[in-house]
Amino acid sequence: MFMTDNVFPARRTFMCASAVLGSAALLTACGDGHSEADTPEASSVPKPTGQSQVVMKLADLEVGARTSVQAKHPSGKEIPVLLFRPDEKTVLAFSSVCTHQGCVVTAESSQDDFFCACHGSRFKPADGTVLEGPAIAPLVRYATEIKNDQISVYVTES
């Protein structure tokens, strides 16, 4: 047996160091969930297609207010739809599915926005664009119409 000046790390030390370095590299690659990518613009106003659904009375949604209502998706499933009334003659409707990871976005927020509690994304009610990430894509917009003092929404595949 030879005695050398070379000292080799124990296998356990080597494995632990590898795990620490690998984890650090992975976390660095993932970052904090924010992206430097450009935020896509709001989707255009969709044309009414398919069957409209009356979701609420116009008088029940004040100007400047936002809410969530139930509507039937083309698949037949009841889904929440976000509504915002920016002025006397307009009501906007958006999908409640967060564009980050598919969680439910709500109109209940401490700020004047739509909020996803899963990861903290916030969306502008006026056009569905992202106010705060990690989501970067705007909410899907649905066509609406006001007829006989009722709000109707055209829910489409999204």
N, C-alpha and C positions, 0 to 999 in steps of 0.2 A: 504494500500500500504506500501510495505517495502522499505526502502532505504538501499541499499547495497553498499559495496565498489567495487563490480564488475562492470566494464564498458564494455559494448558490443559495437563492432564497428557498425557503421551505415551500412545498407544494401549496399548502393552505394560504400562505402569504401571497403567492403568485395568483391563485384563484380569486382571492378577495380583491387584490389590486385590479385584476381584469374586470371584475364585476363593477367596481367603483368607477373605473374609467369608461366602461361601456354604458353605464347608467348616465354618467355625466354627458357623454356624447349624445345619447338619445334625448335627454332633456334639453340640451342646447338645440338640437335639431327641431324639436317640437315647439320651443319658445313658449310664449305666454298666451298663445291663441290669437293674437292680433296679427294682421297682415298688412304689409306695406303696399299691397296690390290696390289698384284703383277701385273705388266703390262704384259698382254699376249704377246707372241712372234708373229712375223709376220706370216701370213698365208703362206702355202707352195705355190710353183708355180703351178697354176692350169693347167690341161691338156686342150688343145683346144677341146671344145665340142660345138655342135650346128653350127650355121651359123656365119661365120666371116663377119665383116663389115669394109670396107676401111674407115678410118676416116681422114687421111691426108697424104700428101707426106712426106717421110722421111727427105728430104732436108729442109722442113719447121720447123723441130724441131732440133735445134742444140744440140750437146753433152752438157750435164749439164743443159739443159733447161727443164722447166715444163710448161704444158698448160692444158687447158680444152677444150674438143671437144664434139660434140653432137653425140650420137649413139642411136640406137633403142633397147629398152628393149624388152625381150620376150613378154611382155604384149602389145607391139605395141607403147608404149609411147616413145617419144624422151627424153633422159636423158643426163645430162652432165657426162662425164668420164674424170678422171684426168690421164694425161700422164707425164712420166718422162723418159728422155733419159740419162742413166748413162754413156754409152760409144757408140762407133761407131756401134756396132752390136746388141744392146739391147734397147728395149723400154718397159717400165713397165706401166701397166694400173690399175687403182683403181676406185672403186665406189666413187662417190662424196657425198655419204650420211654419215654424221657424226655418229659415233657409240655412241655418248653421247645421243643426243635427236633427231636425224634425220634431222638436218639442212643441208644446202648445204655447202660443203667444196669447197674452191676455190684454184686455183694455183696462184692467185694474192696475194702476201704477201710481206711484207717488209723484210722478212727473206727467207732463202733458204728452204722453207717448203710448205706444203699444210695447209691452214688456215680455220678454222670455225669461222666466225665472231659472231655467236650467243652467244657463251660462252667462246671463246678464245682458243679452243683446237688447237694444232699444231701437224702435222703428218710428219714423215720422208719420203721424196719422194723415197728413195732407197728401202724401204720395207713396207711402210704404217703404221709403228708402231707409237705409241704416243710419241711425244717429250714433250708435255705439256698438262695437263688435263684441264677440268675435265673428258674428255673421257679416258677410260682405255683400250678399245679394239682397235686393229688395223683396218684400212680400209680394206674392202673386195677387194681382188685382182682378176683381170680378166686376162685370157690368151691373149697373143698378138703374132703376127708374122709379120715379115718384108718380103715382097715378091714383086718383081718388083719395088723396091724403094717406096713402099707404106706401111703404117702402118695399120694393120688390128687388130681389137679387137673382142674377143668372149665374148659378154655380156651375163651373165647368171642370173638366179634368185638369189637374195641374201637376 
